Amino acid sequence: MKHTFTDLKNKVVLLTGGNGFFGKQICYAFLKSGSKVILLDIKKRKLNHKNVFFFKCDITSEKEINSIATKISKKFKRIDILINNAANNYSPSKNKTNKKQFNLENFDKKLWDKDLHVSLTGAFLCTKIFGKIMSTKNKGNIINISSDLGIISPDQRLYSDFVKPVSYSVVKHGIIGLTKYTATYWADKNIRCNCFAPGGIYNKQPKNFLNKLKKLIPLNRMAKKNEYNDTMLFLASKASSYINGSTIVVDGGRTIL
Protein backbone atom coordinates (compact mmCIF):
# COMPACT_ATOMS: atom_id res chain seq x y z
CA MET A 1 0.00 0.00 0.00
CA LYS A 2 1.37 3.41 -0.99
CA HIS A 3 0.96 6.32 1.37
CA THR A 4 0.33 9.95 0.45
CA PHE A 5 2.23 12.60 2.37
CA THR A 6 0.23 15.65 1.34
CA ASP A 7 2.25 18.06 3.51
CA LEU A 8 5.27 17.56 1.21
CA LYS A 9 3.60 19.39 -1.66
CA ASN A 10 5.64 22.46 -2.68
CA LYS A 11 8.36 21.68 -0.11
CA VAL A 12 11.88 22.56 -1.23
CA VAL A 13 14.03 19.45 -0.98
CA LEU A 14 17.82 19.61 -1.40
CA LEU A 15 19.34 16.24 -2.28
CA THR A 16 23.07 15.54 -2.61
CA GLY A 17 24.22 12.68 -4.80
CA GLY A 18 20.98 12.97 -6.74
CA ASN A 19 22.28 11.16 -9.82
CA GLY A 20 23.12 7.92 -8.05
CA PHE A 21 21.08 4.71 -8.01
CA PHE A 22 19.41 5.49 -4.68
CA GLY A 23 19.42 9.25 -5.22
CA LYS A 24 17.24 8.97 -8.31
CA GLN A 25 14.72 6.86 -6.39
CA ILE A 26 14.54 9.48 -3.64
CA CYS A 27 14.18 12.26 -6.20
CA TYR A 28 11.22 10.68 -7.99
CA ALA A 29 9.51 9.83 -4.70
CA PHE A 30 9.50 13.49 -3.67
CA LEU A 31 8.44 14.63 -7.12
CA LYS A 32 5.43 12.33 -6.93
CA SER A 33 4.57 14.00 -3.61
CA GLY A 34 4.61 17.41 -5.26
CA SER A 35 7.91 18.63 -3.85
CA LYS A 36 10.47 20.78 -5.63
CA VAL A 37 13.77 18.90 -5.74
CA ILE A 38 17.18 20.56 -5.97
CA LEU A 39 19.86 18.09 -6.99
CA LEU A 40 23.52 18.56 -6.16
CA ASP A 41 25.96 16.24 -7.90
CA ILE A 42 29.47 16.30 -9.32
CA LYS A 43 28.13 15.05 -12.66
CA LYS A 44 25.29 16.75 -14.48
CA ARG A 45 22.39 14.65 -15.67
CA LYS A 46 19.24 16.13 -17.13
CA LEU A 47 15.92 15.12 -15.63
CA ASN A 48 12.94 16.34 -17.63
CA HIS A 49 10.65 17.56 -14.89
CA LYS A 50 9.51 21.09 -14.14
CA ASN A 51 10.18 20.66 -10.43
CA VAL A 52 13.78 19.40 -10.71
CA PHE A 53 16.59 21.91 -10.40
CA PHE A 54 20.20 20.87 -10.86
CA PHE A 55 23.43 22.42 -9.59
CA LYS A 56 26.78 20.88 -10.44
CA CYS A 57 28.69 20.89 -7.19
CA ASP A 58 31.72 19.40 -5.50
CA ILE A 59 30.33 19.07 -1.97
CA THR A 60 33.85 18.87 -0.54
CA SER A 61 34.36 22.50 -1.59
CA GLU A 62 33.00 24.98 0.93
CA LYS A 63 33.41 27.75 -1.64
CA GLU A 64 31.22 25.97 -4.20
CA ILE A 65 28.54 25.15 -1.65
CA ASN A 66 28.42 28.73 -0.41
CA SER A 67 28.04 29.99 -3.97
CA ILE A 68 25.17 27.59 -4.65
CA ALA A 69 23.55 28.39 -1.30
CA THR A 70 23.39 32.05 -2.33
CA LYS A 71 21.69 31.12 -5.61
CA ILE A 72 19.23 28.79 -3.90
CA SER A 73 18.32 31.38 -1.26
CA LYS A 74 17.69 33.95 -3.97
CA LYS A 75 15.53 31.65 -6.10
CA PHE A 76 13.65 29.59 -3.48
CA LYS A 77 13.91 31.77 -0.34
CA ARG A 78 14.16 28.66 1.85
CA ILE A 79 15.20 25.02 2.15
CA ASP A 80 12.67 22.77 3.87
CA ILE A 81 14.45 19.43 3.71
CA LEU A 82 18.14 18.57 3.28
CA ILE A 83 19.08 14.99 2.41
CA ASN A 84 22.78 14.18 2.76
CA ASN A 85 22.96 11.21 0.42
CA ALA A 86 26.22 11.63 -1.53
CA ALA A 87 28.84 8.95 -0.89
CA ASN A 88 31.38 6.82 -2.66
CA ASN A 89 29.99 3.30 -2.87
CA TYR A 90 31.70 0.07 -3.81
CA SER A 91 29.59 -2.68 -5.32
CA PRO A 92 30.82 -6.26 -5.81
CA SER A 93 29.32 -6.24 -9.31
CA LYS A 94 31.53 -3.31 -10.37
CA ASN A 95 34.72 -4.03 -8.45
CA LYS A 96 35.55 -7.65 -9.20
CA THR A 97 39.32 -7.40 -8.95
CA ASN A 98 39.80 -4.99 -6.06
CA LYS A 99 40.61 -7.43 -3.27
CA LYS A 100 44.31 -6.65 -3.02
CA GLN A 101 43.79 -2.89 -3.41
CA PHE A 102 41.02 -2.73 -0.81
CA ASN A 103 42.59 -5.00 1.79
CA LEU A 104 43.09 -3.03 4.98
CA GLU A 105 46.84 -3.56 4.93
CA ASN A 106 47.08 -2.17 1.38
CA PHE A 107 44.42 0.54 1.58
CA ASP A 108 45.75 3.80 0.15
CA LYS A 109 45.44 6.91 2.33
CA LYS A 110 44.49 8.91 -0.78
CA LEU A 111 41.43 6.71 -1.24
CA TRP A 112 40.66 6.96 2.48
CA ASP A 113 40.82 10.77 2.28
CA LYS A 114 38.65 10.85 -0.85
CA ASP A 115 35.93 8.68 0.68
CA LEU A 116 35.83 10.60 3.96
CA HIS A 117 35.83 13.96 2.17
CA VAL A 118 32.82 13.08 0.02
CA SER A 119 30.74 11.18 2.56
CA LEU A 120 31.55 12.91 5.86
CA THR A 121 33.13 16.26 5.05
CA GLY A 122 30.53 16.80 2.33
CA ALA A 123 27.67 16.05 4.74
CA PHE A 124 29.24 18.30 7.38
CA LEU A 125 29.63 21.22 4.96
CA CYS A 126 26.11 20.87 3.57
CA THR A 127 24.70 20.64 7.10
CA LYS A 128 26.70 23.67 8.18
CA ILE A 129 25.79 25.87 5.21
CA PHE A 130 22.27 24.80 4.31
CA GLY A 131 21.36 24.16 7.94
CA LYS A 132 22.27 27.77 8.68
CA ILE A 133 19.69 28.86 6.09
CA MET A 134 17.11 26.67 7.84
CA SER A 135 18.03 28.17 11.21
CA THR A 136 17.21 31.69 9.97
CA LYS A 137 13.70 30.43 9.19
CA ASN A 138 13.40 28.55 12.51
CA LYS A 139 12.37 25.32 10.83
CA GLY A 140 13.85 22.52 8.79
CA ASN A 141 14.43 18.81 8.42
CA ILE A 142 17.76 17.09 7.77
CA ILE A 143 17.97 13.43 6.79
CA ASN A 144 21.36 11.72 6.62
CA ILE A 145 21.80 8.47 4.71
CA SER A 146 23.81 5.78 6.47
CA SER A 147 23.53 2.02 5.87
CA ASP A 148 22.96 -1.23 7.68
CA LEU A 149 26.77 -1.29 7.56
CA GLY A 150 26.70 1.78 9.77
CA ILE A 151 25.16 -0.49 12.43
CA ILE A 152 27.23 -3.62 11.89
CA SER A 153 30.58 -4.33 10.29
CA PRO A 154 30.74 -5.56 6.68
CA ASP A 155 30.89 -9.36 6.56
CA GLN A 156 33.82 -10.00 4.23
CA ARG A 157 32.80 -13.67 3.91
CA LEU A 158 30.12 -12.50 1.48
CA TYR A 159 32.70 -11.65 -1.14
CA SER A 160 35.17 -13.57 -3.26
CA ASP A 161 37.22 -11.13 -5.37
CA PHE A 162 35.94 -8.10 -3.48
CA VAL A 163 36.54 -6.43 -0.12
CA LYS A 164 34.20 -3.81 1.33
CA PRO A 165 36.72 -1.09 2.21
CA VAL A 166 37.31 0.25 5.72
CA SER A 167 36.39 3.78 4.60
CA TYR A 168 32.83 2.73 3.75
CA SER A 169 32.31 1.31 7.21
CA VAL A 170 33.78 4.37 8.91
CA VAL A 171 31.73 6.95 7.01
CA LYS A 172 28.47 5.06 7.49
CA HIS A 173 29.12 4.87 11.23
CA GLY A 174 30.30 8.49 11.30
CA ILE A 175 27.19 9.91 9.64
CA ILE A 176 25.17 8.59 12.58
CA GLY A 177 27.34 10.64 14.94
CA LEU A 178 26.83 13.74 12.81
CA THR A 179 23.08 13.11 12.98
CA LYS A 180 23.02 12.97 16.78
CA TYR A 181 25.08 16.13 17.09
CA THR A 182 22.93 18.09 14.64
CA ALA A 183 19.69 16.88 16.23
CA THR A 184 20.57 18.53 19.55
CA TYR A 185 22.44 21.54 18.19
CA TRP A 186 19.53 23.10 16.29
CA ALA A 187 16.61 21.66 18.24
CA ASP A 188 15.79 25.14 19.56
CA LYS A 189 15.47 26.29 15.94
CA ASN A 190 12.83 23.64 15.23
CA ILE A 191 15.23 21.72 13.00
CA ARG A 192 15.02 17.94 13.22
CA CYS A 193 17.80 15.63 12.07
CA ASN A 194 17.47 11.89 11.62
CA CYS A 195 19.43 9.14 9.95
CA PHE A 196 18.17 6.46 7.57
CA ALA A 197 20.14 3.21 7.53
CA PRO A 198 18.92 1.00 4.67
CA GLY A 199 20.04 -2.44 3.66
CA GLY A 200 21.19 -3.16 0.14
CA ILE A 201 18.92 -2.79 -2.87
CA TYR A 202 18.81 -5.51 -5.51
CA ASN A 203 20.56 -4.32 -8.65
CA LYS A 204 21.67 -7.46 -10.49
CA GLN A 205 24.46 -8.29 -8.06
CA PRO A 206 26.41 -11.54 -8.62
CA LYS A 207 24.32 -14.64 -7.85
CA ASN A 208 26.92 -16.09 -5.48
CA PHE A 209 26.90 -12.88 -3.44
CA LEU A 210 23.08 -12.79 -3.35
CA ASN A 211 22.82 -16.39 -2.16
CA LYS A 212 25.22 -15.72 0.72
CA LEU A 213 23.60 -12.43 1.69
CA LYS A 214 20.04 -13.77 1.75
CA LYS A 215 21.07 -16.22 4.47
CA LEU A 216 21.93 -13.26 6.71
CA ILE A 217 18.57 -11.52 6.20
CA PRO A 218 15.49 -12.91 8.00
CA LEU A 219 13.24 -11.79 5.11
CA ASN A 220 15.55 -13.78 2.81
CA ARG A 221 16.00 -11.05 0.20
CA MET A 222 17.47 -7.63 -0.54
CA ALA A 223 15.23 -4.59 -0.76
CA LYS A 224 13.42 -3.97 -4.02
CA LYS A 225 13.95 -0.80 -6.04
CA ASN A 226 11.76 2.02 -4.65
CA GLU A 227 10.94 -0.01 -1.52
CA TYR A 228 12.52 2.66 0.70
CA ASN A 229 10.64 5.59 -0.80
CA ASP A 230 7.81 5.69 1.74
CA THR A 231 10.28 5.58 4.64
CA MET A 232 12.11 8.59 3.23
CA LEU A 233 8.86 10.48 2.73
CA PHE A 234 7.76 9.58 6.25
CA LEU A 235 10.96 11.00 7.75
CA ALA A 236 10.53 14.17 5.69
CA SER A 237 6.86 14.68 6.57
CA LYS A 238 4.93 15.86 9.61
CA ALA A 239 4.06 12.20 10.25
CA SER A 240 7.49 11.93 11.93
CA SER A 241 7.32 15.33 13.66
CA TYR A 242 8.46 13.98 17.06
CA ILE A 243 11.31 11.85 15.71
CA ASN A 244 14.65 13.58 16.21
CA GLY A 245 18.19 12.21 16.47
CA SER A 246 17.07 8.69 15.59
CA THR A 247 18.58 6.17 13.24
CA ILE A 248 15.84 4.35 11.36
CA VAL A 249 17.11 0.95 10.28
CA VAL A 250 15.26 -0.76 7.41
CA ASP A 251 17.17 -3.88 6.43
CA GLY A 252 14.85 -6.90 6.46
CA GLY A 253 16.14 -7.77 9.93
CA ARG A 254 19.81 -8.27 9.05
CA THR A 255 21.26 -6.19 11.88
CA ILE A 256 19.27 -7.87 14.65
CA LEU A 257 21.00 -11.22 14.17
N, C-alpha and C positions, 0 to 999 in steps of 0.2 A: 504494500500500500504506500503510495506517495503522499507526502504531506505538503501543505501549502503554507508558506511562511509569508503572510501578506504584509507584515511590517517591514520586509526587506525591499519593497518596491521603492524605487528612486533613491535607495541608499548608495553612497559612493564607496565602492570597495576597491582597495589598493592591493594588488596581488603580485608578489615577486615570484620569479621563476614561472611566469604564466605560459610559457611555450612548452614546458615539459609535459610528460605523459599524465601526471597527476594534476599539474597546473591547469591544463586544458579542461579536465573534468570539472574542477572547481569553478573555472570561468563560466562554463556553460550552465552549471547549476544556478549560479547567481543571476545570469542573464534570464533564465527561465522564471526566476522569481521577481524580475523587473528591476534589478539593480543596474547601476552603471559601474562597469568594471574597468579599472585602470591597470594595465599590465606593464610591469617592469621586467625586462629581460635583456641579456647581453646580445641576443640575436633577434633581429626583427622578423616577425611573421605576421602577415596580414590576416585578420579575421573580419569577414564581411558582416558586421553587425553595427547598427547605429549607436549602440550603447557600449561599445568596446573602444578604449582609447589606449594607444601604445606609446611608451617612452623607452627608447633604447638606453640602457643604464648599466654601468658596472657598479653593483651595490657595495663593492669594497672601497669605492671612492667617495669620501665624504663630500668633496667638491661637486661631483656629478649629482649626488642625491639632493644636496642643497639647491642646486640649480633647478632640478625637476620639481622640488617641493614648492619653489616660488611660482613656477608655471601652474602647478596643480591648484595652489591656493588662489591664484588669480582667476582660473577658469571655473573651478568647482566651489570655491569658498570654504570647503570643509573636507574632511575625510572621516567617514563613519566607521569603516572597518579596515584594519590592516591585517593582511595574512602574510606572514613570513614563511614562505614556502621554498625559496631558492636553496639549492644544495647540490653538491656534486654527488652523484649516485654511481654505484658500480654494480652492474647486473651480470650474473654468470653467463647469460646468453650473449653478452657483448664483450666479455673479457675472458676468453677461454685459455689464454696463455700467460696469465698475469701472476701465477703462483709465486714464482721466484721474486718478482718485482715487489709484490705486495706482502710478502712474508715480513713479519715484524722486524726481524734482524737485518733485513735489506731495505726497509722502507725509507725512502728519500725524504729528507727534511723539507725539500722544496715542495713535494707533493703534500706533505703534512701542512705546511704553511698555506698552500693554495686552498686546501679543503676547509681549513679552519677560517680563512679569510672570507670565503664565500658563505659558508653555512652559519658561522657564529658572528664574525665581525660584521658581515652583511646584515644579519638580523639585529644586531646591536645598533648599528648606524641607522637603519630604517626605523627602529623603535625610538631611538633618540630624536630623530628629526621629524618623522611623521607623528610620533606620539606627542611631541611638543605642540604641533598644530592642533591635535585633539584636545590637549590640556587648555588651550586658549578658549575652546568652545565648551569646556567642562562636560564633555561626554565623548565616548569612543569605545571601541572594542578591538582588541588585538588577539589574533589567533596564531600561535606558533606551531609549525609542523615538525613533530619528532617522528618516532617510529616505534614499533614493538622492540626494536633493537636499541631503543633508548631506555628500555625497562630491563631487558636481559642482554647478555652478551651474545654476539653472533656465534652460532654453532658451526664451527669449521668442518665438522663431519658431513655437512650437507653437500660440500663441494668436492670436486675432483681436481680439475686444473684451474681452480679459482680460490682466492682467499678474500674474504670480506676485510678490508683494511682497517687498521686501528683508528684512523681518522674518522671513519664513518661512525664507529661506536662512540667516540668521544664527543663529536658534535651533536649526535642525537641525544646523548645524556645531558650535554651542556645546555641545549635549548630549553630543557625542562627547568634548569636553574635560572635562566634568564626570565622564563615565564613567572616563576615564583617571586622573583625580585620586582618585576614590573607590576605584578598584581597588587603588591602592597604599596609601591612607590606612588602610584597615581590613583589610588583608591579614593582619595578625597576629591579628585577631579572627575569622579564618576566614569573612570576608564577601567574596564575589566580586561584581564589578560588570562587566557587559558591555552592549554597545549593539547594538540590532537596527536595521538600516537597510533597510527594504523599499522596493520600487518601488510604483507605484500599483496600486490594486485596481479592477477594472472595476466600475462602478456607473452604467451608462447615461450615460456622458459623451457630449458632442456627437460625431457621426460624423467631422466634419472634424478635430477634435482627435485622435481615436483613429487615424485614418489616418496623420496626421503622426507621432504617437508611436510607432506600431508599426515605422516605418522606423528608429527609433533603438534598437530592442531586438532583439538577435539572435534571440530566441525568437519574435519577431514578434507579441507580444500582451502585454496587461497581466496581472497576477496574477488568478486567480479568487478569489471569495469563499471564505474558510476555507483557502486554499492555504498561508498562513503559520502555521497553527495548530501543526503539528508542530515547526517551527523554534522557536517560542516555548516549547513544552513541553520541547524538547531543552535550551534554555538554562536552563530552570528546574530541570531534573532532574540526577541524579548522572551521567548520560551525558556531561555537559559539565563534570565536576568539576575539570578542569585548565585550563579556559578562563577567563581573567581579564583584564580590561582590553581585550578585543577588540571590534572592530566587525564584526558579521556582516552582510554585504551580500547581500541576496537580491532581485535585480532583473531576472532574465532576461538578464543580461549587459550592461545599458545602460551602466553606469559604466566598463566596460573599453574602450569605443570611444574 
